[in-house]
Amino acid sequence: MNFIAKALFKVANANCYSIDIPTFRANGCDIVVRGSNNGIEVCINTNMSGDGKEEILWDTFSIVYDLLFVAVGSFPQLTSIMIDDSSVDLTKLAHKYTTAEAFKVDCFRVLNINSSLINSESIDKMKEINRKPLWSLEYIVSEAYSKVATVHKTALLLHTAEGLCNSIDTQDVSFISKMEAVFESFFRYQESESLIDQFTSSFGETSDKFYKFLVDTRDDITHYLEEIDKTRSTRNKELSLDRKANNSTIYMWELLFCIYIAIRLYIAEHLCFTILDNNVKESMYRIQDWMYIHKCERCGTDVDATQLKSRSSMVIYIRNSLGSLHKVTD
């Protein structure tokens, strides 16, 4: 039985994905992944007899596509799936396979797509971990979730990160310890401690209080503990005041992207993949620029292009410089 999925990458610089992964065997199937420019094709074949052949094919496809998502941060847009001579109705697939446009950005790619990413060993390792938290992330950044409130998606991602940490590291530790484990990779790839301090200061007074901020955010949004914890960070007190002023999304968009990248890095390092350091740094620059632009918008001040750190943010600002810049969505 043959399974062939064809798709297109809808991200900037998609032509960097020149893929040629020779045939290998995993999960009882022969697998080939190839592509060029912005196209990708996943071919899976099994010679198994009896019932369950199609289920094995779908399971193998799911693992391969999960690996692509960890690498790129979005799913390639499926154009067709054929099982033997039958075409699959793509509209009946899970909504997670259609990633929202905001997450289709090349600097969010943390791994190269090659035989080091997709092979029999990585597929076996993916089968060993609980992939439900990863599926949760895939749904949260899908087009189907695009109209869900950012604060709610951020809270869901915090729970997702906790669940993933429970799956990979089964120690019974505090929520803060789990967040430290998940974010450790994200911060390790930054250029300097001062950059990290500058970044985390937007959420808490000092970098060590960033994780307390995450706890407070989770408690506020999903545990409704706003009036109980009297030790909450100053930044979170400001958030509570902003919520009362019907402005609950301050920096939540940026935090959502931080968690989205941190979760994927956590998985990638657990699977012993080689991280694209410069892309991780660029993604943090972009998030910092969003926060700076967001602050300018709130204060009614002009954006100073010399303060932008991300190469892509500079292009976005120049593109918008003839008119007023209200929101960066790229």
C-alpha positions in Angstrom: 0.0 0.0 0.0 1.4 3.4 -1.0 0.8 6.8 0.6 2.0 10.0 -1.2 1.5 13.4 0.3 2.4 16.6 -1.6 2.6 20.0 -0.1 4.0 23.5 -0.5 6.0 25.6 2.1 4.3 29.0 2.5 7.2 30.7 4.3 9.7 33.4 3.3 12.9 32.0 1.6 11.2 28.7 0.9 13.7 28.0 -1.8 16.2 27.1 0.9 14.4 23.8 1.4 16.2 21.6 -1.0 15.4 18.2 0.3 16.7 14.8 -0.8 16.3 12.2 1.9 17.0 8.7 0.5 14.7 5.8 1.2 14.9 4.5 4.8 12.8 2.1 6.8 10.9 3.0 10.0 7.7 2.0 11.7 7.3 -0.9 9.3 7.4 1.3 6.2 9.7 2.5 3.5 9.9 6.3 3.5 11.2 8.8 1.0 11.1 12.6 1.5 12.1 14.9 -1.3 11.6 18.4 -2.5 13.0 21.5 -4.1 12.1 25.2 -4.1 8.9 25.3 -2.0 7.6 21.9 -2.8 7.8 18.7 -0.7 6.7 15.1 -1.2 6.5 12.4 1.4 6.2 8.9 0.0 5.4 6.0 2.4 5.0 2.3 1.4 4.2 -0.7 3.5 4.1 -4.4 2.4 2.2 -5.4 5.6 -0.6 -7.8 5.1 -3.9 -7.9 6.9 -5.8 -5.1 8.7 -4.1 -2.0 10.0 -2.0 -1.1 7.0 -3.7 2.2 6.4 -3.5 3.1 10.1 0.3 2.5 10.0 0.7 4.7 7.0 -1.2 7.6 8.6 0.7 7.2 11.8 4.0 7.3 10.0 2.9 10.4 8.0 1.9 12.1 11.3 5.4 11.5 12.8 7.2 12.8 9.7 4.9 15.9 9.6 5.5 16.4 13.4 9.2 16.5 12.7 8.7 19.0 9.9 6.7 21.2 12.3 9.3 21.1 15.0 11.9 22.1 12.4 10.0 24.9 10.6 7.3 26.0 13.0 4.5 25.5 10.5 3.1 22.7 8.4 3.7 22.8 4.6 0.3 23.4 2.9 -1.0 20.0 1.7 -2.0 20.0 -1.9 -2.8 16.3 -2.3 -2.7 12.9 -0.5 -3.0 9.7 -2.5 -3.4 6.3 -0.9 -2.9 3.8 -3.7 -5.2 5.2 -6.4 -7.6 7.0 -4.1 -7.5 10.7 -3.4 -7.9 11.9 0.2 -10.4 14.7 0.9 -8.1 17.3 2.5 -11.0 19.2 4.0 -11.6 16.3 6.3 -8.1 16.4 7.8 -7.4 17.7 11.3 -7.5 21.5 11.4 -3.9 21.6 12.8 -2.5 20.9 9.4 -3.4 24.5 8.3 -1.0 26.8 10.2 -1.9 30.4 10.6 0.0 32.8 8.4 1.7 34.7 11.3 3.8 31.6 12.1 5.0 31.0 8.5 8.2 33.0 9.0 11.6 31.7 8.0 13.5 32.9 11.1 11.2 30.6 13.2 12.8 27.6 11.5 15.2 26.1 14.1 16.3 23.0 12.1 17.4 22.1 8.6 15.2 19.5 6.8 17.6 16.7 5.9 18.4 13.1 6.7 19.6 14.2 10.1 16.1 15.3 10.9 14.0 12.6 9.3 15.4 9.1 9.7 14.6 5.8 11.4 16.2 6.9 14.7 14.3 10.2 15.0 11.0 8.5 14.2 11.6 5.9 16.9 12.4 8.6 19.4 9.3 10.5 18.5 7.2 7.4 19.1 8.7 7.2 22.6 7.5 10.6 23.8 4.0 11.7 24.5 3.2 13.8 21.3 -0.1 15.1 22.6 1.5 18.4 23.9 3.1 18.9 20.5 -0.3 18.3 18.8 -1.7 20.9 21.2 0.9 23.4 20.0 0.1 22.6 16.4 -3.6 23.3 17.0 -3.0 26.5 18.9 -1.0 28.0 16.0 -3.4 26.8 13.4 -5.7 28.9 11.2 -8.7 27.4 13.1 -7.4 29.1 16.3 -6.5 32.4 14.7 -9.6 34.2 16.2 -9.1 32.8 19.7 -8.1 35.4 22.2 -4.3 35.7 22.5 -4.3 35.5 26.3 -6.2 32.2 26.1 -3.8 30.7 23.5 -0.9 31.8 25.7 -2.3 30.1 28.7 -2.9 26.9 26.7 0.7 27.0 25.5 1.9 27.3 29.1 -0.1 24.1 30.0 1.3 22.5 26.8 4.9 23.3 27.8 4.2 21.8 31.3 2.7 18.7 29.7 5.7 18.3 27.4 8.1 18.6 30.3 6.1 16.0 32.2 6.5 13.7 29.2 10.2 14.2 28.6 11.3 14.7 32.2 9.1 12.8 34.6 10.5 14.4 37.8 7.9 15.8 40.1 9.0 19.4 40.2 7.3 22.8 40.4 5.7 24.6 37.5 8.5 27.2 37.6 11.2 24.5 37.4 9.4 23.0 34.4 9.3 26.4 32.7 13.0 26.9 33.4 13.7 23.5 31.7 11.6 24.4 28.6 13.1 28.0 28.2 16.7 27.0 29.0 17.4 26.2 25.3 15.7 29.4 24.1 17.8 31.7 26.3 21.1 29.7 25.8 21.1 30.6 22.1 21.0 34.3 22.8 24.2 36.4 22.3 24.6 37.8 25.8 23.2 38.0 29.3 22.4 41.7 28.8 20.2 40.8 25.9 18.3 38.3 27.9 17.9 40.7 30.8 16.6 43.4 28.4 14.1 40.9 27.0 12.8 39.5 30.3 12.6 42.9 31.9 9.6 43.6 29.7 7.8 40.9 31.6 9.3 41.1 35.1 11.7 43.3 37.0 14.7 40.9 36.6 15.3 37.9 34.5 14.9 35.5 37.4 11.4 36.8 37.9 10.4 36.0 34.3 9.4 32.5 35.4 7.3 33.9 38.2 5.6 36.1 35.6 4.7 32.9 33.7 3.2 31.4 36.8 1.2 34.5 37.5 0.0 34.6 33.9 -1.2 31.0 34.1 -2.9 31.6 37.4 -4.6 34.8 36.3 -6.0 33.4 33.0 -6.9 29.8 33.9 -6.7 29.4 37.7 -8.4 32.7 38.6 -6.0 33.3 41.5 -5.6 37.1 40.9 -6.6 38.1 44.4 -4.9 35.2 46.3 -1.2 35.5 45.5 0.1 38.8 47.1 3.7 38.1 45.9 2.9 38.6 42.2 5.5 40.5 40.1 5.1 44.2 39.4 4.8 43.5 35.7 1.8 41.1 36.4 0.2 43.7 38.6 0.3 46.0 35.6 -1.2 43.3 33.5 -4.1 43.0 35.9 -4.7 46.7 35.8 -4.6 46.5 32.0 -7.2 43.8 32.0 -9.5 46.0 34.0 -9.0 48.6 31.4 -10.1 46.1 28.7 -6.5 45.9 27.3 -5.6 42.3 28.2 -3.3 41.6 25.3 -0.2 43.7 26.3 2.8 41.6 25.3 0.8 38.4 25.2 1.3 38.1 21.5 5.1 38.3 22.0 5.0 35.9 24.9 3.0 33.4 22.8 5.8 33.4 20.2 8.4 32.9 22.9 6.7 29.8 24.2 6.0 28.5 20.7 9.8 28.7 19.9 10.9 27.4 23.3 8.7 24.3 23.1 10.1 23.3 19.7 13.7 23.9 20.8 13.1 21.8 23.9 11.9 18.9 21.7 14.7 19.4 19.2 17.4 19.3 21.9 15.8 16.2 23.5 16.1 14.5 20.1 19.7 15.7 19.8 19.2 17.8 16.6 21.6 20.5 15.5 19.9 23.9 16.1 20.2 26.8 13.7 21.6 29.2 16.2 21.4 32.4 14.1 17.7 31.8 13.4 16.9 31.5 17.1 18.8 34.7 17.7 16.9 36.4 14.9 13.6 35.2 16.2 14.3 36.8 19.6 15.3 40.0 17.9 12.1 40.0 16.0 10.0 39.5 19.1 11.9 42.3 20.9 11.2 44.6 18.0 7.5 43.7 18.2 7.6 44.7 21.9 9.4 47.9 21.1 6.9 48.8 18.4 4.0 47.8 20.7 5.3 50.1 23.3 5.6 53.0 20.8 2.0 52.4 19.8 0.8 52.4 23.4 2.7 55.6 24.2 1.9 57.4 20.9 5.5 57.8 20.0 7.2 57.3 16.6 9.2 54.1 15.9 12.9 54.8 15.7 14.2 52.5 13.0 17.7 52.5 14.5 16.3 50.7 17.6 15.1 47.7 15.5 17.3 44.7 15.9 15.8 42.2 13.5 16.7 42.4 9.8 13.1 41.5 8.9 11.6 44.1 11.2 13.8 46.8 9.5 12.4 45.8 6.1 8.9 45.9 7.5 9.4 49.3 9.0 10.9 50.7 5.7 8.0 49.2 3.8 5.6 51.0 6.0 7.6 54.2 6.5 5.6 56.2 3.9 2.5 55.9 6.1 1.9 55.6 9.8 2.9 52.3 11.4 0.2 50.9 13.5 0.8 47.2 13.7 3.4 44.8 12.5 1.8 41.5 11.5 4.6 40.0 9.3 
